[in-house]
């Protein structure tokens, strides 16, 4: 394997992630101007929105998004302070923190959900622009392998 290409992989992945995050943050900020929400915060809200009707724990969210406890706690705290999330404890295990959208958070998301999905779809199309269907499939398979390596 060519060492020159190997040395560039990590930085290329980091740069790609940063560019994607910046684009998402910019596009979401233009949709929801009342709050300065990041891509991570919107992703959490969409996750909770799509999980309505079932209990979601902070640990589940941290595991799903591969975030450390301090990082997810910081995101949750900011959103709770803005009145967008409600935080509680499971009855079966008081150590487990449950998360749900507050009425305010649910209404905000409900108002913008179609536009949020459209932004996510646009950014996904931007990511794969110039790739044919086979390359997109291979790209997805490679990303899955990279994720599973960790």
N, CA and C atoms as a LAMMPS dump frame, in Angstrom:
ITEM: TIMESTEP
0
ITEM: NUMBER OF ATOMS
450
ITEM: BOX BOUNDS ff ff ff
-5.0000000000000000e+02 5.0000000000000000e+02
-5.0000000000000000e+02 5.0000000000000000e+02
-5.0000000000000000e+02 5.0000000000000000e+02
ITEM: ATOMS id mol type element x y z
1 1 1 N 0.844 -1.184 0
2 1 2 C 0 0 0
3 1 3 C 0.884 1.241 0
4 2 1 N 0.528 2.209 -0.797
5 2 2 C 1.285 3.435 -0.916
6 2 3 C 1.178 4.236 0.376
7 3 1 N 2.316 4.429 1.036
8 3 2 C 2.374 5.139 2.317
9 3 3 C 1.874 6.58 2.211
10 4 1 N 2.112 7.209 1.079
11 4 2 C 1.706 8.604 0.883
12 4 3 C 0.185 8.736 0.982
13 5 1 N -0.54 7.803 0.352
14 5 2 C -2.002 7.841 0.41
15 5 3 C -2.497 7.482 1.807
16 6 1 N -1.844 6.52 2.432
17 6 2 C -2.241 6.073 3.76
18 6 3 C -2.143 7.219 4.773
19 7 1 N -1.084 8.018 4.687
20 7 2 C -0.895 9.137 5.615
21 7 3 C -1.955 10.217 5.441
22 8 1 N -2.58 10.294 4.282
23 8 2 C -3.573 11.329 4.011
24 8 3 C -4.984 10.919 4.42
25 9 1 N -5.23 9.625 4.653
26 9 2 C -6.589 9.156 4.923
27 9 3 C -7.235 9.805 6.144
28 10 1 N -6.555 9.754 7.268
29 10 2 C -7.11 10.339 8.496
30 10 3 C -7.449 11.81 8.321
31 11 1 N -6.489 12.616 7.848
32 11 2 C -6.802 14.031 7.623
33 11 3 C -7.936 14.247 6.614
34 12 1 N -8.011 13.445 5.572
35 12 2 C -9.09 13.587 4.597
36 12 3 C -10.454 13.303 5.234
37 13 1 N -10.516 12.283 6.072
38 13 2 C -11.773 11.958 6.757
39 13 3 C -12.163 13.098 7.694
40 14 1 N -11.191 13.621 8.442
41 14 2 C -11.46 14.73 9.368
42 14 3 C -11.938 15.962 8.613
43 15 1 N -11.282 16.303 7.509
44 15 2 C -11.667 17.47 6.713
45 15 3 C -13.074 17.27 6.15
46 16 1 N -13.353 16.07 5.648
47 16 2 C -14.691 15.767 5.116
48 16 3 C -15.748 15.966 6.196
49 17 1 N -15.504 15.419 7.379
50 17 2 C -16.437 15.553 8.491
51 17 3 C -16.671 17.018 8.844
52 18 1 N -15.593 17.79 8.918
53 18 2 C -15.694 19.205 9.262
54 18 3 C -16.513 19.963 8.222
55 19 1 N -16.243 19.714 6.951
56 19 2 C -16.976 20.397 5.881
57 19 3 C -18.463 20.031 5.903
58 20 1 N -18.758 18.762 6.113
59 20 2 C -20.155 18.312 6.167
60 20 3 C -20.863 18.952 7.357
61 21 1 N -20.195 18.949 8.513
62 21 2 C -20.781 19.548 9.714
63 21 3 C -21.045 21.038 9.538
64 22 1 N -20.068 21.752 8.948
65 22 2 C -20.241 23.186 8.714
66 22 3 C -21.421 23.449 7.791
67 23 1 N -21.556 22.654 6.749
68 23 2 C -22.659 22.827 5.808
69 23 3 C -24.003 22.578 6.501
70 24 1 N -24.077 21.498 7.258
71 24 2 C -25.308 21.201 7.995
72 24 3 C -25.643 22.319 8.981
73 25 1 N -24.651 22.754 9.749
74 25 2 C -24.874 23.809 10.737
75 25 3 C -25.368 25.089 10.069
76 26 1 N -24.732 25.462 8.951
77 26 2 C -25.117 26.677 8.232
78 26 3 C -26.547 26.563 7.708
79 27 1 N -26.865 25.437 7.106
80 27 2 C -28.191 25.263 6.5
81 27 3 C -29.283 25.177 7.572
82 28 1 N -29 24.501 8.673
83 28 2 C -29.983 24.394 9.753
84 28 3 C -30.172 25.766 10.413
85 29 1 N -29.077 26.505 10.593
86 29 2 C -29.171 27.839 11.2
87 29 3 C -30.043 28.76 10.361
88 30 1 N -30.042 28.571 9.061
89 30 2 C -30.881 29.419 8.213
90 30 3 C -32.357 29.022 8.307
91 31 1 N -32.634 27.793 8.739
92 31 2 C -34.015 27.323 8.914
93 31 3 C -34.587 27.734 10.26
94 32 1 N -33.79 27.518 11.289
95 32 2 C -34.245 27.748 12.664
96 32 3 C -33.421 28.889 13.234
97 33 1 N -33.978 30.073 13.187
98 33 2 C -33.227 31.257 13.586
99 33 3 C -33.417 31.632 15.052
100 34 1 N -34.428 31.041 15.715
101 34 2 C -34.679 31.362 17.124
102 34 3 C -33.608 30.797 18.052
103 35 1 N -32.96 29.739 17.62
104 35 2 C -31.944 29.069 18.429
105 35 3 C -30.731 28.822 17.552
106 36 1 N -29.569 28.87 18.155
107 36 2 C -28.341 28.545 17.423
108 36 3 C -28.072 27.057 17.641
109 37 1 N -28.684 26.233 16.791
110 37 2 C -28.583 24.782 16.944
111 37 3 C -27.495 24.231 16.028
112 38 1 N -26.742 23.298 16.555
113 38 2 C -25.699 22.635 15.772
114 38 3 C -26.278 21.396 15.096
115 39 1 N -25.507 20.848 14.19
116 39 2 C -25.912 19.609 13.533
117 39 3 C -26.147 18.499 14.538
118 40 1 N -25.31 18.416 15.571
119 40 2 C -25.472 17.387 16.601
120 40 3 C -26.78 17.579 17.36
121 41 1 N -27.108 18.822 17.663
122 41 2 C -28.349 19.09 18.386
123 41 3 C -29.568 18.755 17.523
124 42 1 N -29.518 19.137 16.26
125 42 2 C -30.623 18.816 15.358
126 42 3 C -30.725 17.307 15.184
127 43 1 N -29.592 16.629 15.036
128 43 2 C -29.614 15.17 14.896
129 43 3 C -30.257 14.524 16.108
130 44 1 N -29.937 15.031 17.3
131 44 2 C -30.546 14.508 18.527
132 44 3 C -32.048 14.755 18.52
133 45 1 N -32.451 15.954 18.139
134 45 2 C -33.883 16.272 18.123
135 45 3 C -34.624 15.385 17.114
136 46 1 N -34.043 15.186 15.946
137 46 2 C -34.682 14.333 14.932
138 46 3 C -34.756 12.893 15.445
139 47 1 N -33.695 12.435 16.088
140 47 2 C -33.679 11.075 16.654
141 47 3 C -34.81 10.908 17.668
142 48 1 N -34.957 11.888 18.558
143 48 2 C -36.022 11.827 19.563
144 48 3 C -37.396 11.954 18.912
145 49 1 N -37.495 12.784 17.903
146 49 2 C -38.753 12.96 17.167
147 49 3 C -39.17 11.643 16.521
148 50 1 N -38.221 10.97 15.903
149 50 2 C -38.509 9.698 15.239
150 50 3 C -38.711 8.561 16.233
151 51 1 N -38.305 8.776 17.482
152 51 2 C -38.443 7.751 18.525
153 51 3 C -39.649 7.996 19.415
154 52 1 N -40.515 8.925 19.029
155 52 2 C -41.65 9.258 19.907
156 52 3 C -42.461 8 20.2
157 53 1 N -42.9 7.922 21.44
158 53 2 C -43.668 6.763 21.851
159 53 3 C -42.826 5.701 22.538
160 54 1 N -41.509 5.855 22.536
161 54 2 C -40.666 4.907 23.265
162 54 3 C -39.652 5.672 24.095
163 55 1 N -39.165 5.027 25.134
164 55 2 C -38.203 5.66 26.033
165 55 3 C -36.817 5.637 25.401
166 56 1 N -36.169 6.787 25.422
167 56 2 C -34.807 6.919 24.9
168 56 3 C -33.92 7.369 26.054
169 57 1 N -32.811 6.662 26.255
170 57 2 C -31.889 7.037 27.319
171 57 3 C -30.72 7.834 26.738
172 58 1 N -30.102 8.594 27.631
173 58 2 C -28.922 9.357 27.235
174 58 3 C -27.814 8.413 26.773
175 59 1 N -27.694 7.26 27.41
176 59 2 C -26.678 6.28 27.018
177 59 3 C -26.94 5.762 25.606
178 60 1 N -28.209 5.496 25.28
179 60 2 C -28.563 5.044 23.927
180 60 3 C -28.144 6.077 22.889
181 61 1 N -28.416 7.344 23.192
182 61 2 C -28.058 8.42 22.267
183 61 3 C -26.539 8.512 22.128
184 62 1 N -25.829 8.457 23.244
185 62 2 C -24.367 8.512 23.205
186 62 3 C -23.804 7.36 22.377
187 63 1 N -24.353 6.162 22.57
188 63 2 C -23.891 4.994 21.81
189 63 3 C -24.243 5.117 20.327
190 64 1 N -25.451 5.576 20.036
191 64 2 C -25.902 5.697 18.648
192 64 3 C -25.052 6.692 17.872
193 65 1 N -24.747 7.831 18.496
194 65 2 C -23.999 8.887 17.817
195 65 3 C -22.501 8.836 18.11
196 66 1 N -22.07 7.816 18.848
197 66 2 C -20.669 7.613 19.213
198 66 3 C -20.097 8.894 19.847
199 67 1 N -20.78 9.326 20.903
200 67 2 C -20.361 10.517 21.634
201 67 3 C -19.996 10.133 23.061
202 68 1 N -19.014 10.831 23.611
203 68 2 C -18.624 10.567 24.997
204 68 3 C -19.712 11.081 25.936
205 69 1 N -19.691 10.571 27.162
206 69 2 C -20.665 11.011 28.165
207 69 3 C -20.608 12.526 28.372
208 70 1 N -19.413 13.124 28.547
209 70 2 C -19.373 14.578 28.737
210 70 3 C -19.921 15.354 27.522
211 71 1 N -19.66 14.867 26.334
212 71 2 C -20.146 15.561 25.133
213 71 3 C -21.659 15.509 25.057
214 72 1 N -22.247 14.333 25.221
215 72 2 C -23.706 14.222 25.139
216 72 3 C -24.345 14.989 26.289
217 73 1 N -23.733 14.955 27.451
218 73 2 C -24.271 15.679 28.602
219 73 3 C -24.297 17.182 28.325
220 74 1 N -23.243 17.696 27.702
221 74 2 C -23.168 19.119 27.361
222 74 3 C -24.243 19.505 26.348
223 75 1 N -24.435 18.677 25.333
224 75 2 C -25.466 18.921 24.325
225 75 3 C -26.84 18.925 24.989
226 76 1 N -27.092 17.93 25.818
227 76 2 C -28.388 17.806 26.499
228 76 3 C -28.624 19.001 27.415
229 77 1 N -27.628 19.392 28.166
230 77 2 C -27.77 20.51 29.104
231 77 3 C -28.132 21.803 28.364
232 78 1 N -27.438 22.089 27.255
233 78 2 C -27.744 23.308 26.492
234 78 3 C -29.173 23.285 25.962
235 79 1 N -29.583 22.123 25.46
236 79 2 C -30.924 22.014 24.892
237 79 3 C -31.991 22.053 25.987
238 80 1 N -31.686 21.495 27.136
239 80 2 C -32.61 21.539 28.269
240 80 3 C -32.753 22.99 28.751
241 81 1 N -31.633 23.707 28.805
242 81 2 C -31.671 25.116 29.222
243 81 3 C -32.492 25.972 28.259
244 82 1 N -32.515 25.588 26.982
245 82 2 C -33.328 26.299 25.989
246 82 3 C -34.784 25.835 25.989
247 83 1 N -35.087 24.857 26.841
248 83 2 C -36.458 24.366 26.935
249 83 3 C -36.867 23.445 25.797
250 84 1 N -35.885 22.889 25.072
251 84 2 C -36.18 22.03 23.92
252 84 3 C -36.251 20.551 24.285
253 85 1 N -35.617 20.175 25.392
254 85 2 C -35.587 18.779 25.849
255 85 3 C -36.089 18.683 27.272
256 86 1 N -36.641 17.524 27.579
257 86 2 C -36.978 17.191 28.957
258 86 3 C -36.11 16.015 29.369
259 87 1 N -35.572 16.114 30.552
260 87 2 C -34.671 15.09 31.076
261 87 3 C -35.318 14.486 32.306
262 88 1 N -35.281 13.163 32.385
263 88 2 C -35.849 12.466 33.539
264 88 3 C -35.009 11.257 33.872
265 89 1 N -35.549 10.388 34.699
266 89 2 C -34.866 9.15 35.077
267 89 3 C -35.823 7.99 34.853
268 90 1 N -35.258 6.851 34.491
269 90 2 C -36.084 5.655 34.334
270 90 3 C -36.571 5.204 35.705
271 91 1 N -37.793 4.76 35.764
272 91 2 C -38.321 4.232 37.029
273 91 3 C -37.6 2.948 37.411
274 92 1 N -37.268 2.146 36.402
275 92 2 C -36.637 0.852 36.661
276 92 3 C -35.166 0.986 37.06
277 93 1 N -34.54 2.102 36.695
278 93 2 C -33.126 2.315 37.023
279 93 3 C -32.884 3.818 37.082
280 94 1 N -32.926 4.372 38.282
281 94 2 C -32.81 5.826 38.464
282 94 3 C -31.475 6.383 37.972
283 95 1 N -30.493 5.514 37.746
284 95 2 C -29.201 5.985 37.226
285 95 3 C -29.28 6.329 35.744
286 96 1 N -30.262 5.723 35.058
287 96 2 C -30.43 5.955 33.621
288 96 3 C -31.213 7.247 33.379
289 97 1 N -30.655 8.116 32.532
290 97 2 C -31.298 9.386 32.203
291 97 3 C -32.122 9.21 30.935
292 98 1 N -33.39 9.606 31.011
293 98 2 C -34.255 9.525 29.831
294 98 3 C -34.345 10.907 29.185
295 99 1 N -34.473 10.906 27.874
296 99 2 C -34.546 12.143 27.111
297 99 3 C -35.799 12.14 26.253
298 100 1 N -36.417 13.295 26.152
299 100 2 C -37.55 13.454 25.238
300 100 3 C -37.627 14.915 24.83
301 101 1 N -38.251 15.146 23.698
302 101 2 C -38.475 16.517 23.273
303 101 3 C -39.522 17.142 24.183
304 102 1 N -39.292 18.36 24.587
305 102 2 C -40.321 19.096 25.312
306 102 3 C -41.414 19.462 24.309
307 103 1 N -42.509 19.972 24.797
308 103 2 C -43.568 20.414 23.882
309 103 3 C -43.025 21.489 22.937
310 104 1 N -42.228 22.388 23.499
311 104 2 C -41.606 23.455 22.707
312 104 3 C -40.673 22.865 21.643
313 105 1 N -39.844 21.892 22.033
314 105 2 C -38.927 21.246 21.101
315 105 3 C -39.66 20.469 20.024
316 106 1 N -40.705 19.752 20.439
317 106 2 C -41.49 18.98 19.478
318 106 3 C -42.153 19.915 18.465
319 107 1 N -42.769 21 18.955
320 107 2 C -43.431 21.948 18.058
321 107 3 C -42.444 22.605 17.102
322 108 1 N -41.258 22.952 17.611
323 108 2 C -40.225 23.547 16.757
324 108 3 C -39.822 22.574 15.65
325 109 1 N -39.595 21.331 16.039
326 109 2 C -39.183 20.339 15.055
327 109 3 C -40.305 20.032 14.076
328 110 1 N -41.501 19.897 14.6
329 110 2 C -42.663 19.617 13.751
330 110 3 C -42.828 20.7 12.684
331 111 1 N -42.58 21.928 13.075
332 111 2 C -42.706 23.07 12.162
333 111 3 C -41.665 23.02 11.046
334 112 1 N -40.495 22.448 11.322
335 112 2 C -39.372 22.486 10.375
336 112 3 C -38.943 21.117 9.845
337 113 1 N -39.615 20.044 10.249
338 113 2 C -39.11 18.699 9.957
339 113 3 C -38.94 18.44 8.467
340 114 1 N -39.884 18.866 7.642
341 114 2 C -39.752 18.627 6.2
342 114 3 C -38.532 19.343 5.631
343 115 1 N -38.304 20.569 6.101
344 115 2 C -37.131 21.318 5.642
345 115 3 C -35.831 20.697 6.16
346 116 1 N -35.867 20.2 7.386
347 116 2 C -34.676 19.541 7.948
348 116 3 C -34.342 18.29 7.139
349 117 1 N -35.364 17.479 6.855
350 117 2 C -35.134 16.292 6.027
351 117 3 C -34.606 16.685 4.653
352 118 1 N -35.117 17.765 4.091
353 118 2 C -34.655 18.22 2.772
354 118 3 C -33.183 18.646 2.833
355 119 1 N -32.793 19.346 3.895
356 119 2 C -31.39 19.75 4.062
357 119 3 C -30.51 18.517 4.185
358 120 1 N -30.923 17.562 5.02
359 120 2 C -30.129 16.337 5.194
360 120 3 C -29.992 15.598 3.863
361 121 1 N -31.081 15.534 3.118
362 121 2 C -31.064 14.875 1.813
363 121 3 C -30.129 15.617 0.852
364 122 1 N -30.221 16.953 0.823
365 122 2 C -29.337 17.764 -0.036
366 122 3 C -27.873 17.528 0.306
367 123 1 N -27.558 17.542 1.587
368 123 2 C -26.164 17.359 2.005
369 123 3 C -25.693 15.953 1.64
370 124 1 N -26.556 14.956 1.809
371 124 2 C -26.177 13.6 1.389
372 124 3 C -25.898 13.553 -0.109
373 125 1 N -26.71 14.253 -0.89
374 125 2 C -26.47 14.292 -2.34
375 125 3 C -25.187 15.057 -2.671
376 126 1 N -24.902 16.076 -1.889
377 126 2 C -23.659 16.827 -2.075
378 126 3 C -22.452 15.926 -1.789
379 127 1 N -22.574 15.08 -0.772
380 127 2 C -21.48 14.165 -0.411
381 127 3 C -21.153 13.219 -1.574
382 128 1 N -22.185 12.742 -2.254
383 128 2 C -21.953 11.719 -3.292
384 128 3 C -21.949 12.29 -4.712
385 129 1 N -21.998 13.613 -4.83
386 129 2 C -21.989 14.233 -6.154
387 129 3 C -20.784 13.741 -6.958
388 130 1 N -21.046 13.35 -8.168
389 130 2 C -19.978 12.88 -9.055
390 130 3 C -19.724 11.385 -8.971
391 131 1 N -20.392 10.692 -8.058
392 131 2 C -20.232 9.247 -7.938
393 131 3 C -21.397 8.558 -8.633
394 132 1 N -21.101 7.438 -9.301
395 132 2 C -22.206 6.677 -9.886
396 132 3 C -22.784 5.748 -8.819
397 133 1 N -23.864 5.072 -9.159
398 133 2 C -24.582 4.25 -8.176
399 133 3 C -23.68 3.175 -7.556
400 134 1 N -22.868 2.545 -8.373
401 134 2 C -21.947 1.526 -7.874
402 134 3 C -20.923 2.104 -6.912
403 135 1 N -20.418 3.296 -7.23
404 135 2 C -19.445 3.952 -6.352
405 135 3 C -20.089 4.354 -5.028
406 136 1 N -21.341 4.801 -5.088
407 136 2 C -22.055 5.168 -3.852
408 136 3 C -22.208 3.941 -2.966
409 137 1 N -22.593 2.817 -3.561
410 137 2 C -22.748 1.588 -2.797
411 137 3 C -21.408 1.16 -2.193
412 138 1 N -20.358 1.216 -2.988
413 138 2 C -19.024 0.831 -2.504
414 138 3 C -18.559 1.789 -1.398
415 139 1 N -18.806 3.077 -1.585
416 139 2 C -18.452 4.091 -0.596
417 139 3 C -19.138 3.788 0.736
418 140 1 N -20.424 3.47 0.683
419 140 2 C -21.183 3.136 1.884
420 140 3 C -20.607 1.883 2.553
421 141 1 N -20.283 0.884 1.753
422 141 2 C -19.696 -0.347 2.298
423 141 3 C -18.353 -0.058 2.964
424 142 1 N -17.543 0.782 2.341
425 142 2 C -16.233 1.127 2.901
426 142 3 C -16.405 1.893 4.206
427 143 1 N -17.327 2.857 4.232
428 143 2 C -17.569 3.604 5.472
429 143 3 C -18.02 2.677 6.589
430 144 1 N -18.872 1.72 6.266
431 144 2 C -19.326 0.74 7.272
432 144 3 C -18.144 -0.056 7.809
433 145 1 N -17.249 -0.465 6.93
434 145 2 C -16.057 -1.192 7.379
435 145 3 C -15.181 -0.325 8.28
436 146 1 N -14.995 0.944 7.892
437 146 2 C -14.187 1.861 8.705
438 146 3 C -14.808 2 10.094
439 147 1 N -16.125 2.213 10.132
440 147 2 C -16.826 2.358 11.43
441 147 3 C -16.666 1.093 12.261
442 148 1 N -16.817 -0.064 11.619
443 148 2 C -16.717 -1.338 12.346
444 148 3 C -15.294 -1.641 12.819
445 149 1 N -14.293 -0.977 12.256
446 149 2 C -12.913 -1.161 12.709
447 149 3 C -12.685 -0.585 14.087
448 150 1 N -13.638 0.224 14.551
449 150 2 C -13.494 0.863 15.854
450 150 3 C -14.541 0.342 16.795
